[in-house]
Amino acid sequence: MSRNLDIRESVPGDIGGIERLYAEAFPDEDLLPLVNRLLVLEQEVISLVALRDNAIAGHVSFTFCHVGGGTETVALLAPLAVAPALHKQGIGSRLVQAGFERLVNAEVGIVLVLGDPAYYGRFGFKAENDISAPYSLPAEWREAWQSIHLGGPAVSHKGKLTVPEPWRQVSLWSA
């Protein structure tokens, strides 16, 4: 269970703890350059931390994006990390749900993710066929490109996801 868990927006003093979290959670991936670039995009990113006993137990980012030349904002969920020792305690779920609440308040109705369908499917994510990733995805990742509609007016989005600079690296979208 995610008892004794506080979720709040990240602050500059959290950077060291967030860096340690990603190094521990993803020892074979170097997500720190992306994470650090996202943390400075304050107006374009919702960055949340989960705290247990005043230590960072998890982190998630939601980056504001657009589809094609449209003006309506959508969000890209990533990255998401939970301390390995705290997996299966609902921390990731609480972070995602807290992010959804903030996105609804910001009138963002669609969230996209490139992630494990078994994990993200439990939030209601489904395969996305109308909005394409910024770069071609490897065939084995196709099912991992997913979206969820959070409510609000049903707006038809079709086209390529337009992302801010930190996400404009082909390596983030390829095997």
SULSUL-V727382 format. One record per residue. N is the residue number from 0. RES is the residue in one letter. PHI is phi in degrees with one decimal (none if undefined). Layout:
BEGIN
<<N/RES/PHI> <N/RES/PHI>>
END
This chain:
BEGIN
<<0/M/none> <1/S/-99.0> <2/R/-66.5> <3/N/51.7> <4/L/-118.5> <5/D/-109.8> <6/I/-118.6> <7/R/-150.5> <8/E/-68.7> <9/S/-70.7> <10/V/-127.8> <11/P/-52.2> <12/G/-68.1> <13/D/-85.7> <14/I/-55.6> <15/G/-60.1> <16/G/-66.8> <17/I/-66.2> <18/E/-61.9> <19/R/-62.4> <20/L/-58.8> <21/Y/-67.8> <22/A/-63.5> <23/E/-75.8> <24/A/-74.8> <25/F/-131.5> <26/P/-64.6> <27/D/-98.8> <28/E/-126.5> <29/D/-103.0> <30/L/-87.9> <31/L/-60.3> <32/P/-59.1> <33/L/-64.1> <34/V/-56.6> <35/N/-64.1> <36/R/-68.7> <37/L/-68.8> <38/L/-63.7> <39/V/-91.9> <40/L/-90.6> <41/E/-54.6> <42/Q/-80.8> <43/E/-108.3> <44/V/-139.4> <45/I/-97.6> <46/S/-118.8> <47/L/-118.2> <48/V/-119.0> <49/A/-106.0> <50/L/-114.7> <51/R/-125.8> <52/D/52.7> <53/N/63.2> <54/A/-112.9> <55/I/-72.3> <56/A/-102.3> <57/G/-166.1> <58/H/-152.8> <59/V/-146.0> <60/S/-123.7> <61/F/-124.6> <62/T/-98.2> <63/F/-75.7> <64/C/-139.3> <65/H/-135.5> <66/V/-111.7> <67/G/54.5> <68/G/-96.2> <69/G/-69.2> <70/T/-107.0> <71/E/-72.7> <72/T/-82.8> <73/V/-120.3> <74/A/-127.6> <75/L/-110.9> <76/L/-86.7> <77/A/162.8> <78/P/-82.9> <79/L/-130.9> <80/A/-141.8> <81/V/-130.8> <82/A/-54.0> <83/P/-52.1> <84/A/-68.0> <85/L/-113.6> <86/H/-62.1> <87/K/62.9> <88/Q/-119.2> <89/G/84.8> <90/I/-67.4> <91/G/-60.0> <92/S/-62.6> <93/R/-64.0> <94/L/-62.9> <95/V/-63.0> <96/Q/-63.5> <97/A/-63.7> <98/G/-64.4> <99/F/-57.9> <100/E/-59.8> <101/R/-67.1> <102/L/-67.2> <103/V/-60.2> <104/N/-63.3> <105/A/-89.0> <106/E/60.9> <107/V/-98.2> <108/G/-100.1> <109/I/-127.2> <110/V/-122.3> <111/L/-113.9> <112/V/-151.3> <113/L/-111.5> <114/G/-162.9> <115/D/-61.5> <116/P/-59.7> <117/A/-65.2> <118/Y/-77.4> <119/Y/-75.0> <120/G/-60.2> <121/R/-69.6> <122/F/-89.6> <123/G/107.4> <124/F/-65.5> <125/K/-132.7> <126/A/-52.4> <127/E/-105.4> <128/N/-115.6> <129/D/-93.8> <130/I/-105.5> <131/S/-94.6> <132/A/-64.4> <133/P/-61.5> <134/Y/-133.5> <135/S/-60.8> <136/L/-92.1> <137/P/-59.4> <138/A/-53.2> <139/E/-71.1> <140/W/-98.5> <141/R/-55.0> <142/E/-69.6> <143/A/-79.7> <144/W/-84.4> <145/Q/-136.9> <146/S/-145.5> <147/I/-140.3> <148/H/-98.2> <149/L/-88.1> <150/G/122.8> <151/G/83.3> <152/P/-64.3> <153/A/-77.1> <154/V/-105.8> <155/S/-81.4> <156/H/-112.0> <157/K/-142.0> <158/G/136.2> <159/K/-92.7> <160/L/-69.8> <161/T/-99.3> <162/V/-117.3> <163/P/-70.2> <164/E/-46.8> <165/P/-57.4> <166/W/-90.4> <167/R/-90.8> <168/Q/-125.2> <169/V/-53.7> <170/S/-60.6> <171/L/-74.3> <172/W/-115.8> <173/S/-133.1> <174/A/-75.1>>
END
